């Protein structure tokens, strides 16, 4: 009996360990690659997953922030603006829509839920061209709103919020607050929102990461280099390096260093919100 229980524990642990290796391996490579110059990255004598003889991380960081008049700073700032403005907005929309679908009875509620579930199945890349045409008709292309406004609607965030609100918020608590004379907005802010803390943090993190990693939409709707996010900007450097291979003007060391720097804000955001995530797991418990 103990042997079978130990086996059941070993199998998921092994799977989780393999998944950790799978996700951490690219990050390890990125950290090592950021310490090499262009020659070290493509050297056949050096190890791909080990540091080279020379340590170029400081030089790479200096070159990253000074190349092309320091445009990487602008790209990084744009990504932070797009991600957190879109993430906070998408979370606010998800709270209102998810809570409304879960706790209010109105005509068309089942249809709205079905449409929401169907929209989750649609890949976001399939909507880029229609979104571009819509933004072009209202003259919003090549503006920050061309990236922020489409990011405000997150079907998966609304769906998660609807499911969590339906399961974690008892109707008796809402009815008791109404009997005490509380209005709907006060109930939402004072009663419901604290119970939704884990779902709010989850949707916020998902929305921020999705907007930060968004590539196709800003590539289509933005044309000015100073409005690009870091993902599209680094891709431009990659194209430039590929075309300049013959002349020796590659920027591969800057690209790898820029990729490493670009994940730091996401790590900071996750570590900053993690304590609220954990703390909110029992906040909505009914005594």
TORLUM-202324 format. One record per residue: x, z, y of N, C-alpha, C in turn; residue in one letter. Coordinates in steps of 0.1 Angstrom, whole numbers, plus 5000, padded with zeros to 4 digits. Layout:
XZYXZYXZYA...
This chain:
500850004988500050005000500950005013X501950095013502850095024503649965026X503949905014504749775015503849675021X502649665018501749565024501549585039X501449715043501349745057502549715065X503749745059504949705065505149555067X504649485057504749335058503849285069X502649345070501749305081502349335095X503149435096503749465108504949375111X505749345101506949265103506549125107X505449065101505148925104504848905119X503948985125503648965140504848995148X505649095144506849125152507849015152X508048955140508948835139508448715148X507148695147506548585155506748615170X506548735174506748775189508248755192X509148795183510548785186510948635188X510448555179510748415180510148355193X509048395197508448345209509248395221X509748515221510648565232511848475233X512448445222513648365222513348225227X512248175223511848035228511648035243X511048135249510848135263512048185271X512848265265514048315273515248225272X515248135262516448045260516647955272X515547895277515847805289516247885301X515848015303516248095314517748135313X518148165301519548195298520448075301X519947955297520747835300520747805315X519647835322519647815336520647905344X520648035340521548125346523048085344X523348035332524747995329525047865336X524047775336524347645343524547655358X523847755364524047775378525347825382X526247865373527547915376528647795374X528147675371529047565369528947455380X529947385382529947265391529447145383X529347035390528846905383529746875371X531046885373531946855361531746945350X531547075353531347175342530047155335X528947105342527647085335527746985324X528546875327528546765318529846755310X530646865310531946865303531646875288X532346795280532146805266532946915259X533946965267534747075261534147215263X533347225273532647355276531447385267X531147505265529947545258528647535267X527647485261526347475269525747605272X525847695263525347835265526347935267X527447895274528447995278529047955291X529548055298530148035311531447955310X531647875321532847795321534047875326X535247805327536447875331536347925346X535647845354535547875368534047915371X533948015380532648065384532248015397X531247925397530847855410529447895415X528948015411527648055415527548075430X528448135436528448165450528548035458X529447945454529547815460528347735459X527647745447526447665445525347715454X525247855456524247905464524447865479X525647875483525947835497525647685499X526047605489525747465491524247435490X523547515482522047495481521347525494X521747625501521147665514521647595526X522647515525523247445536523047295534X522747245522522647095520521447045528X521646925534520646855542519946955552X520847025560520447115570519547225565X519847265553519147385547517647365544X517347235540515947205538515347285526X516247335517515747415505515047535510X515447595521514747715527513347675530X513147555536511847515540510947485527X511547425517510847405505510347535498X511247635498510947765492509847835500X509947825513508947885522507547815520X507547685518506347615516505747655502X506547675492506047715479505447855480X506047945487505548075489504148075496X504147995507502847975514501747925506X502047805499501047745491500547835480X501447905473501147975461500348105464X500748175474500148305477498848285485X498848185494497548155501496548095491X496948005482496047955472495648055462X496648145458496348245448495448345452X495648395464494748495470493348445472X493248315477491948255479491248225467X491948175456491348155443490848275437X491648385439491148515433489948565440X489848555453488648595460487448515456X487548385454486448295450486048335435X487048365427486848395413486048535412X486348625421485648755421484148735424X483948665435482548645440481748565429X482348445425481648365415481448425402X482548495397482448555383481448665383X481548755393480648865394479148825396X478948715404477648665406477048605393X477848535386477348475373477148575363X477848685363477748785352476648885355X476348915367475449025370474148995378X474048865382472848835390472048725382X470748745382469848645375469248555385X469448425384468948325393468648195386X467948115392467547985386468847895386X469147835374470247745373471547825369X471347955365472548025361473147975348X472347945339472847885326473547755328X472947665337473547535340474947555347X474947645356476247675363477247725354X476947805344477847865334478347745325X477447655321477847545313478847455320X478547425333479347335341480747405342X480747535345482047605346482847595333X482247625322482947615309483447475307X482647375310483147235308484247195318X484247255330485347225339486647285335X486647395327487847445322488547355313X487847265306488347175296489047045303X488747025316489246915323490746945328X491646865324493046885329493146865344X493846945351493946935366494546805370X495446745362496046615366495046505367X493946515359492946405360492146415373X492246515380491546535393492346505405X493646475403494546455414494146335423X493946215416493546095424492246115431X491146165425489946185432490146285444X490946385441491246485452491946415464X492946325461493646255471492646165479X491746095473490846015480489946095489X489446205484488646295492489346355504X490546395502491346445513491646335523X491946215518492246105527490946075536X489846085530488546055538488346155550X488846275548488746375559490046395566X491046305564492246305571493046435570X493146485557493846605555495146585546X495446455543496646435535497846465544X498946495537500246525544500046655553X499146745549499046875556499146985546X499347105551499347215541498047235534X496947195541495547215535495347125523X496147015522495946925511496446995498X497247095499497747165487496947295485X496647365497495947495496494447485492X493747395498492347385495491947355481X492647255474492347235460492747355451X493647435456494047555448493147665449X492147665458491247775459490147785448X490047675441489047675430489747675417X489647785409490247795396489147825386X488747715378487647735368488047845358X489247845353489647945343489648085349X489948095362489948225369488448275370X487548185374486148225375485648265361X486048185351485548215337486048345332X487348375334487848505330487148625338X486948605351486348705359484848725354X484148625351482848635346482748715333X483648675324483648745311483948895312X484948925320485449065322484349145329X483749085340482649155347481449185338X481149085330480049105321480249215310X481449235306481749335296482149465301X482749475313483349605317482449675328X481549605334480749675344479349695339X478949825336477549855331476549825342X475449775338474349745347473749885353X473849985345473450115350474150165362X475450135362476250175374475850105386X475549975385475149895397473749945401X472849965391471450015395471550155402X472450245397472550375403473050365417X473950275420474450255433473350195442X472550105437471450055445470450165448X470150255438469150355441469750455451X471050465452471650555462471650495476X471150375477471050305490472250215494X473150195485474250105487473849955488X474349885497474149735498474949665488X474649535486475349455476476849445479X477249425492478649415495479349545493X478749655496479349785494479449815479X478549775471478649785457479849705452X479949585457481049505452482449565456X482549605468483849655473484249795468X483249885467483450025464483250055449X482449985442482150015428482649915419X482349785421482749685412484249645412X484749635424486149585425487149675419X487049805420488049895412487949875397X486749845392486649825378487149685374X487349595383487849465380489349455382X490049565385491449555388492249475378X492149505365492949425356492649275356X491449235357491049095358491549035371X491449115382491849065395493349035395X494149125390495649105389495948985380X495248975369495448865359495148725366X494048715372493648595379494648565390X495048665398495948645409497348595404X497848655393499148605388498948465382X497948435375497748295370497648195381X496848225391496648135402497948115410X498748215412499948205420500948115412X501048145398501948065390501547925389X500247895387499747765386500047685399X499847745410500047675423501547655425X502347755422503847745423504347625415X503847615402504347515393503647375395X502747375404502047245406502947145412X502947025405503846915409503146795413X502246745405501646615407500846615420X500046715422499146715434500046705447X501046795450501846775462502646655462X502946605451503746475450502846365456X501546365453500646255457500146275472X499846395476499146415489500146445500X501446475497502446505508503446395508X503846355521504846255523506046305531X505846405540506846455548507746555540X509146535541510046615533509946765537X509546795550509546935554508247005550X507346935543506146995538506147015523X507146965516507146965502507447105496X506847135485507247255478508547235470X509047345465510347335459510347255446X509247245439509247165427509447015430X508646965440508746825444510146795451X510646895459511846875465513046865456X513046945446514146935436514046805428X512846765425512646635418513246525427X513146525440513746425448515246435448X515746545447517246555445517646505432X516846525422517146475408517246325409X516246265415516146115416517346065424X517746135435518846095443520146105435X520246215427521446225419521646125408X520446085402520545975392520945845398X520445815410520845685416522245685422X522745805424524145815430525145855420X524845835407525845865396527045785397X526945665401528145575402529045615413X528545665424529345695436529845845436X529345925426529846055425529146155435X527946115440527246195449526146285442X526346325430525346395423525146535429X523846585427523546725432523146815420X523646785408523046855396523347005397X524447045402524747195404523747255413X523447185424522447245434521047245428X520747145419519447145413519247265404X520247285395520147395386520147535393X520947545404520947665412519547685419X519047575424517747585431516647615421X516747565409515747605399515747755396X517047805395517147945392516548035404X516947995416516448075428514848065429X514347945424512847925426512048025417X512648075406511848165397511948305402X512848335411512948475415511648535422X511048455432509748505437508748535427X508648455417507648485406507948605399X509148635396509548755389509248875397X509548865410509248975419507749005420X507048895421505548915422505048975409X505548935397505048995385505449145384X506649175387507149315386506349405396X506049345408505349425418503949455414X503249365407501849375404501649445390X502749455383502549505369502049645368X502449735378501949875377500449875380X499949785389498549785392497749725379X498449635372497849585360497649695350X498749765347498649875338497749985342X497850025355496950135360495550095360X495149975361493749935361493149915347X493849935337493249915323492250015320X492450145325491450245323490650285335X490950215346490250255358488750235358X488350135350486950105349486150175338X486750265332486150335320484950415325X483950415317482750495321482850635314X482650735322482750875316481450915310X
